[in-house]
Amino acid sequence: MNEQLYQVLIAEIRKIFPKKSEMIDTLAEMLKIEKGAVYRRIRQEVPFTFNEIAIIAKRLNISLDGIVGIEKVKSAPFQMGFPDFISPQEEDFYILDIFLKLLRSITKLENSETASITNVLPHDLFGEFDHLILFYLFVWNYHYSVEQVKPYHQISTSSRLYKYMKEYMLEMKKFNKTYYVFDSRMFRLFVERVSYFNSIRLIEKDDVLKIKEDLFSLMDYIEKMAITGQFAETGNAVNLYVSDIDVTTGYTYLSAQNIHLSMVKAFILSYVTSYDEGTFEKMKRWIHSLIKISTLITLTNEKQRVLYFEKQRKIINEL
């Protein structure tokens, strides 16, 4: 790999780990080499071997095509980790831990910001509601399990994964600014999905009532968030909008200083991600264009806010 491409590779790694110490620690663990050996590779005193580059690209979801410039002009490198959420192995936890480290490095920086537009319940909002977490794990298993489909009451996962999910959900509330744009049908779609699985006897009525209880608790949490304009856990600012048009796909961006990450919702609990600057700018413009045609219900529009939450509670009560 020539010097210019080598610098591009290092730059891609630095995007993921803005803190040098964290980058060195992760690479040393990943490549099974001493930290001093990592420093020598970063300083280009010793090159990464081909095998080491392949490991880094695989573990950190770095596009080698993007580095060597063989992609089409109009394409942007996207990557996706697809961990197993029911029976996670070490490789799955590695993917999740890398993303959590990235989140922590972003939220520690000044002017950190995230925005999401979604037609499904944002995972970062229901960290305290175990039956909602279980429901999404159940749906994920229903679609992607290679074994026989498990009913809701048989769904479980490791305590380690639960710990990760709780940490992820809390970390997402540490951005200096957060914007949510909800599809107006979001709770309706969720209720219809629960009702469907109940109708085919994969979720029993007792479990439906537990999910319903958690939905009402989540609704109380979101309403308080809309009234105060901040997360109860962190006190950081949050703005909630309700879209005036249908939302067909979930989009999220994360940014702080020189870190820009674009994310497209995929496969229930995963995201397709990109560090491409052009993709980030387009996604940010797209999300903020939808904000312009959505109704802000945080710290303003009290009547619309009251009506919105009354309507959603009626929908939930149908369960």
C-alpha positions as CSV (number, residue, x, y, z in Angstrom):
1,M,0.0,0.0,0.0
2,N,1.5,3.3,-1.1
3,E,2.0,6.2,1.4
4,Q,-1.1,8.2,0.2
5,L,-3.4,5.2,0.6
6,Y,-1.8,4.4,3.9
7,Q,-2.6,7.9,5.2
8,V,-6.2,7.4,4.0
9,L,-6.5,4.2,6.0
10,I,-5.1,5.9,9.1
11,A,-7.6,8.8,8.6
12,E,-10.5,6.3,8.4
13,I,-9.4,4.7,11.6
14,R,-9.1,8.1,13.3
15,K,-12.6,8.9,12.4
16,I,-13.8,6.0,14.5
17,F,-11.4,6.7,17.4
18,P,-10.8,10.5,17.8
19,K,-8.9,9.7,21.1
20,K,-5.5,8.4,20.2
21,S,-5.2,6.2,23.3
22,E,-8.5,4.5,22.6
23,M,-7.4,3.9,19.0
24,I,-4.1,2.3,20.1
25,D,-5.7,0.1,22.7
26,T,-8.3,-1.2,20.3
27,L,-5.8,-1.9,17.5
28,A,-3.5,-3.7,19.9
29,E,-6.3,-5.9,21.2
30,M,-7.6,-6.5,17.7
31,L,-4.3,-7.4,16.0
32,K,-2.9,-9.2,19.1
33,I,0.3,-7.0,19.1
34,E,1.9,-4.7,21.7
35,K,0.9,-1.1,21.9
36,G,4.4,-0.1,20.9
37,A,4.0,-2.0,17.7
38,V,0.8,-0.2,17.0
39,Y,2.5,3.2,17.5
40,R,5.2,2.2,15.0
41,R,2.6,1.3,12.5
42,I,0.7,4.6,13.0
43,R,4.0,6.5,12.6
44,Q,4.7,4.4,9.5
45,E,8.0,3.2,10.8
46,V,6.6,-0.3,10.2
47,P,3.7,-1.0,7.8
48,F,0.6,-2.9,8.6
49,T,0.7,-6.3,7.0
50,F,-1.9,-7.2,4.4
51,N,-3.5,-9.6,6.9
52,E,-3.6,-6.8,9.6
53,I,-5.3,-4.4,7.1
54,A,-7.9,-7.1,6.2
55,I,-8.6,-7.6,10.0
56,I,-8.9,-3.8,10.6
57,A,-11.2,-3.4,7.6
58,K,-13.4,-6.3,8.6
59,R,-13.7,-5.4,12.3
60,L,-14.1,-1.6,11.9
61,N,-16.3,-1.8,8.7
62,I,-13.9,0.2,6.7
63,S,-14.4,0.0,2.9
64,L,-11.1,-0.9,1.2
65,D,-12.7,-0.1,-2.2
66,G,-13.3,3.4,-0.9
67,I,-9.7,3.8,0.2
68,V,-8.2,2.7,-3.1
69,G,-10.8,4.8,-5.0
70,I,-12.2,2.1,-7.3
71,E,-15.9,2.9,-6.5
72,K,-18.1,4.6,-8.9
73,V,-18.1,8.4,-8.7
74,K,-21.8,8.5,-7.6
75,S,-21.4,5.8,-5.0
76,A,-20.6,6.1,-1.3
77,P,-19.2,3.4,0.9
78,F,-21.8,2.0,3.3
79,Q,-21.1,-0.8,5.8
80,M,-23.3,-2.9,8.1
81,G,-22.6,-5.0,11.1
82,F,-25.2,-7.7,11.5
83,P,-24.9,-9.1,15.0
84,D,-26.9,-12.0,16.4
85,F,-29.1,-10.4,19.1
86,I,-30.5,-13.7,20.5
87,S,-27.4,-15.9,20.8
88,P,-24.5,-13.4,20.4
89,Q,-21.0,-14.6,20.1
90,E,-17.7,-12.8,20.8
91,E,-17.6,-11.4,17.2
92,D,-21.1,-10.0,17.7
93,F,-20.1,-8.2,20.9
94,Y,-17.0,-6.9,19.2
95,I,-19.2,-5.2,16.6
96,L,-21.4,-3.7,19.3
97,D,-18.5,-2.6,21.5
98,I,-16.8,-0.8,18.7
99,F,-20.0,1.2,18.0
100,L,-20.4,2.0,21.7
101,K,-16.8,3.2,21.9
102,L,-17.5,5.4,18.8
103,L,-20.6,6.8,20.5
104,R,-18.7,7.6,23.7
105,S,-16.0,9.4,21.8
106,I,-18.6,11.6,20.0
107,T,-20.7,12.5,23.0
108,K,-17.6,13.7,24.9
109,L,-16.9,16.3,22.2
110,E,-18.3,19.8,22.1
111,N,-21.3,20.6,19.9
112,S,-22.2,16.9,19.5
113,E,-25.5,16.5,17.7
114,T,-27.8,13.7,16.5
115,A,-31.1,13.7,14.5
116,S,-33.4,10.9,13.6
117,I,-36.5,10.5,11.5
118,T,-38.4,7.3,12.2
119,N,-41.6,5.3,11.8
120,V,-40.6,2.8,14.5
121,L,-40.1,3.4,18.2
122,P,-36.5,4.8,18.7
123,H,-34.5,2.2,20.5
124,D,-32.7,4.8,22.5
125,L,-35.9,5.9,24.2
126,F,-37.1,2.7,25.8
127,G,-34.1,1.6,27.7
128,E,-36.0,1.2,31.0
129,F,-38.9,-0.8,29.4
130,D,-37.9,-4.4,29.3
131,H,-41.0,-5.7,27.5
132,L,-40.4,-3.3,24.6
133,I,-36.8,-4.5,24.3
134,L,-38.1,-8.1,24.4
135,F,-40.6,-7.4,21.8
136,Y,-38.0,-6.1,19.3
137,L,-35.8,-9.1,20.1
138,F,-38.8,-11.3,19.4
139,V,-39.5,-9.6,16.0
140,W,-35.8,-9.8,15.1
141,N,-35.8,-13.6,15.9
142,Y,-39.1,-14.1,14.0
143,H,-37.6,-12.7,10.8
144,Y,-34.0,-13.9,11.1
145,S,-33.8,-17.1,13.2
146,V,-32.6,-20.1,11.3
147,E,-34.3,-22.3,13.8
148,Q,-38.0,-22.7,14.7
149,V,-39.7,-19.4,15.5
150,K,-39.9,-18.8,19.2
151,P,-43.1,-17.3,20.8
152,Y,-42.6,-14.1,22.8
153,H,-42.6,-15.8,26.2
154,Q,-39.6,-17.9,25.2
155,I,-37.4,-15.0,24.0
156,S,-34.4,-14.3,26.1
157,T,-30.9,-13.0,25.5
158,S,-27.6,-12.7,27.5
159,S,-27.2,-10.3,30.4
160,R,-24.2,-9.0,28.6
161,L,-26.3,-7.9,25.6
162,Y,-28.9,-6.3,27.9
163,K,-26.1,-4.4,29.5
164,Y,-24.9,-3.2,26.1
165,M,-28.4,-2.1,25.1
166,K,-28.9,-0.1,28.3
167,E,-25.5,1.6,27.9
168,Y,-26.2,2.4,24.2
169,M,-29.6,3.9,25.0
170,L,-28.1,6.1,27.8
171,E,-25.2,7.2,25.6
172,M,-27.6,8.3,22.9
173,K,-29.0,10.8,25.4
174,K,-25.7,12.5,26.0
175,F,-25.5,14.4,22.8
176,N,-25.6,18.2,23.3
177,K,-28.5,18.4,20.9
178,T,-31.0,15.8,19.8
179,Y,-33.8,16.0,17.2
180,Y,-36.5,13.4,16.7
181,V,-39.0,13.4,13.8
182,F,-41.8,10.8,14.5
183,D,-44.0,9.5,11.8
184,S,-47.6,10.4,12.9
185,R,-48.5,6.7,12.5
186,M,-45.5,5.3,14.6
187,F,-47.5,4.1,17.6
188,R,-50.3,2.9,15.3
189,L,-47.9,0.7,13.4
190,F,-46.4,-0.7,16.6
191,V,-49.8,-1.6,18.0
192,E,-50.8,-3.3,14.7
193,R,-47.7,-5.4,14.8
194,V,-48.3,-6.5,18.4
195,S,-51.9,-7.3,17.5
196,Y,-50.9,-9.3,14.5
197,F,-48.5,-11.5,16.5
198,N,-51.2,-12.0,19.1
199,S,-53.6,-13.1,16.4
200,I,-51.2,-15.8,15.3
201,R,-50.7,-16.9,18.9
202,L,-47.0,-16.0,19.1
203,I,-47.7,-13.4,21.9
204,E,-50.2,-14.4,24.6
205,K,-52.7,-11.9,26.0
206,D,-50.9,-11.6,29.3
207,D,-47.7,-10.6,27.5
208,V,-49.7,-8.1,25.3
209,L,-50.8,-6.4,28.5
210,K,-47.2,-6.2,29.7
211,I,-46.2,-4.6,26.5
212,K,-49.2,-2.3,26.7
213,E,-48.2,-1.2,30.2
214,D,-44.7,-0.4,29.0
215,L,-46.1,1.5,26.1
216,F,-48.1,3.7,28.4
217,S,-45.0,4.3,30.6
218,L,-43.0,5.2,27.4
219,M,-45.7,7.6,26.4
220,D,-45.4,9.3,29.8
221,Y,-41.6,9.5,29.4
222,I,-41.8,11.0,25.9
223,E,-44.5,13.5,27.0
224,K,-42.4,14.7,29.9
225,M,-39.5,15.0,27.5
226,A,-41.6,17.1,25.1
227,I,-42.8,19.4,27.9
228,T,-39.3,20.0,29.4
229,G,-37.3,19.9,26.2
230,Q,-34.6,17.7,27.8
231,F,-33.8,14.1,28.7
232,A,-34.5,13.3,32.3
233,E,-31.3,11.2,32.6
234,T,-28.9,13.8,31.3
235,G,-30.6,17.1,31.1
236,N,-29.4,17.5,27.5
237,A,-31.6,19.3,25.0
238,V,-34.0,17.4,22.8
239,N,-36.6,18.6,20.2
240,L,-39.5,16.4,19.2
241,Y,-41.3,16.8,15.9
242,V,-44.3,15.0,14.4
243,S,-44.0,14.6,10.6
244,D,-46.8,15.9,8.5
245,I,-46.0,13.3,5.8
246,D,-45.4,9.6,5.9
247,V,-41.9,8.4,6.9
248,T,-40.9,5.3,4.9
249,T,-37.4,4.7,6.2
250,G,-35.4,5.5,9.4
251,Y,-32.5,7.9,9.0
252,T,-30.0,9.1,11.6
253,Y,-26.9,11.2,11.7
254,L,-24.3,11.7,14.4
255,S,-21.9,14.6,14.4
256,A,-19.3,16.4,16.5
257,Q,-16.3,18.4,15.3
258,N,-14.7,16.3,12.5
259,I,-16.8,13.2,13.0
260,H,-19.8,12.7,10.7
261,L,-21.7,9.4,10.6
262,S,-24.8,8.6,8.5
263,M,-27.1,5.7,9.5
264,V,-30.0,4.0,7.6
265,K,-32.2,1.7,9.6
266,A,-32.1,-1.9,8.6
267,F,-33.2,-5.3,9.8
268,I,-35.1,-4.3,12.9
269,L,-32.1,-3.6,15.2
270,S,-29.3,-2.7,12.9
271,Y,-28.0,0.2,10.8
272,V,-26.2,0.6,7.5
273,T,-23.5,3.2,8.3
274,S,-21.3,5.6,6.3
275,Y,-18.5,8.0,7.2
276,D,-18.6,9.6,3.8
277,E,-18.8,13.4,4.1
278,G,-20.9,13.9,1.0
279,T,-23.4,11.3,2.2
280,F,-23.6,12.9,5.6
281,E,-24.3,16.4,4.2
282,K,-27.1,15.0,2.0
283,M,-28.7,13.1,4.9
284,K,-28.5,16.1,7.2
285,R,-30.1,18.3,4.6
286,W,-32.8,15.6,4.0
287,I,-33.6,15.3,7.7
288,H,-33.7,19.0,8.2
289,S,-35.9,19.5,5.2
290,L,-38.4,17.1,6.8
291,I,-38.1,19.1,10.1
292,K,-39.3,22.2,8.2
293,I,-42.6,20.4,7.3
294,S,-43.1,18.8,10.7
295,T,-44.8,20.1,13.8
296,L,-42.6,20.9,16.8
297,I,-44.3,19.8,20.1
298,T,-41.4,20.5,22.4
299,L,-41.7,23.6,24.6
300,T,-44.3,25.0,22.2
301,N,-47.6,24.2,20.4
302,E,-49.1,23.1,23.7
303,K,-52.5,22.3,22.2
304,Q,-51.1,20.2,19.4
305,R,-48.9,18.4,22.0
306,V,-51.8,17.6,24.2
307,L,-53.9,16.3,21.3
308,Y,-51.0,14.2,20.0
309,F,-50.5,12.4,23.2
310,E,-54.2,11.9,23.8
311,K,-54.5,10.3,20.4
312,Q,-51.5,8.0,21.0
313,R,-52.9,6.8,24.3
314,K,-56.2,5.9,22.7
315,I,-54.3,3.9,20.1
316,I,-52.3,2.1,22.7
317,N,-55.5,1.4,24.7
318,E,-56.7,-0.7,21.7
319,L,-54.3,-3.5,22.7
